[in-house]
């Protein structure tokens, strides 16, 4: 029993240390758009040394995504609808998976607050741990599930070619 507790402690402390000690490098920023709506600016950061765009898009590396809201005021329901559409758009071919994930998506959407202009949200994604949402430095939600995390990442990183090239501009300049 002591060995199990010790092993659990080592794993838990290693993940906390890795999260706290990550040296993030900003690789690009752009404005997210959905139709005629430009809800937020998005800034993408990856750990120092990561340079493979395809592997970043697939969610194989940690990613930090910062959102700076541009809308003057957006209600809780509208924020929920925005993120719901982001999930739904990336599950187009997988309607069955979307229905199975509906409960987890709804729990996530219920945690999202209303926003004001220049509210700052930070999503930190680790492949083994999922994605965490921080608002003003306070952890709001921990999204688990590989398919859900991948769908949310894809909604940002593969939304349209212009945004994708802006988000990866620093890496594209190197290549």
Order of alpha helices (4+ residues) and beta strands (2+ residues): alpha-beta-beta-alpha-beta-beta-alpha-alpha-alpha-beta-beta-beta-beta-alpha-alpha-alpha
